[in-house]
Amino acid sequence: MVLSELFQSRGLIVSCQALEDEPLHGGDAMAKMAKAAVMAGAIGIRTNGVHDIRSIKQAVSVPVIGLIKRVIPDSDVFITPTLDEVKEIVEAGADIVALDVTDREGRLEHAAELIAYAHRAGRPVMADVSTYEEGLAAERFGADFIGTTLSGYTAYSPRLESPDFELVRQLSARVNVPVIAEGRIWTPEAAAQALEAGAAYVVVGSAITRPQLITARYVQALRRVTE
Ligand SMILES: CC(=O)N[C@H](C=O)[C@@H](O)[C@H](O)[C@H](O)COP(=O)(O)O
């Protein structure tokens, strides 16, 4: 397993994201979430959009991974889809740029260009992949971190309810950059399991920062008893 000098140790990166249709969108909600996460020992923050990147950079001193989710015409790619978003992330001051490195719509070649641009701007890149092959491509393109973020969210990756530990294991055994386990990590035990599978870092989002999804899990569990 390979570590990055950017982070002080292996450990937890908390994803603080609230899209426009989510109750915590806007204002200083995500900056406060980030502060709480760092207070508890998070070693990094991942966040979406210029507003939250800026406000979180001001609020905490750990590295911030920035992305911009944007829907563009005729495309399924939504995490930092074009050069415009890369530029906005750099401008907003994120320490690391996260972007989609999946094998759809000729994305791989485009991703290689976006990675090269981010590097010229002095920013390391976290490649969000959905398969082992995409992870290898990301490493070839010079990505500095490989995240399992998109496993389960492309048409051809496995639809698991649990995290894709197998992908974490396979990539960690093969690539020479740090692997970040991300996606559907709902418990501390699952986060620890991801490290045991070889991840250098673990990103947890919804289970910590999306109260409406956390609440829904409780409500559903109770309904299984009451209905
Ligand atoms: C697929 C996609 O859009 N993932 C996004 C990527 O930034 C976020 O919506 C997730 O919250 C993040 O990946 C963390 O995952 P989880 O919330 O499952 O811990």
The ligand as a Gaussian input file, in Angstrom:
#p B3LYP/6-31G(d) Opt

LIG

0 1
 C      -21.589000       8.146000      -7.051000
 C      -21.464000       9.577000      -6.571000
 O      -22.084000      10.455000      -7.096000
 N      -20.614000       9.795000      -5.537000
 C      -20.396000      11.115000      -5.038000
 C      -18.995000      11.440000      -5.196000
 O      -18.429000      12.410000      -4.796000
 C      -20.996000      11.388000      -3.687000
 O      -22.361000      11.623000      -3.882000
 C      -20.855000      10.324000      -2.574000
 O      -21.516000      10.781000      -1.441000
 C      -19.405000      10.019000      -2.226000
 O      -18.833000       9.270000      -3.248000
 C      -19.228000       9.242000      -0.924000
 O      -19.917000       8.045000      -0.982000
 P      -20.989000       7.657000       0.136000
 O      -21.927000       8.811000       0.270000
 O      -21.666000       6.389000      -0.383000
 O      -20.209000       7.400000       1.407000

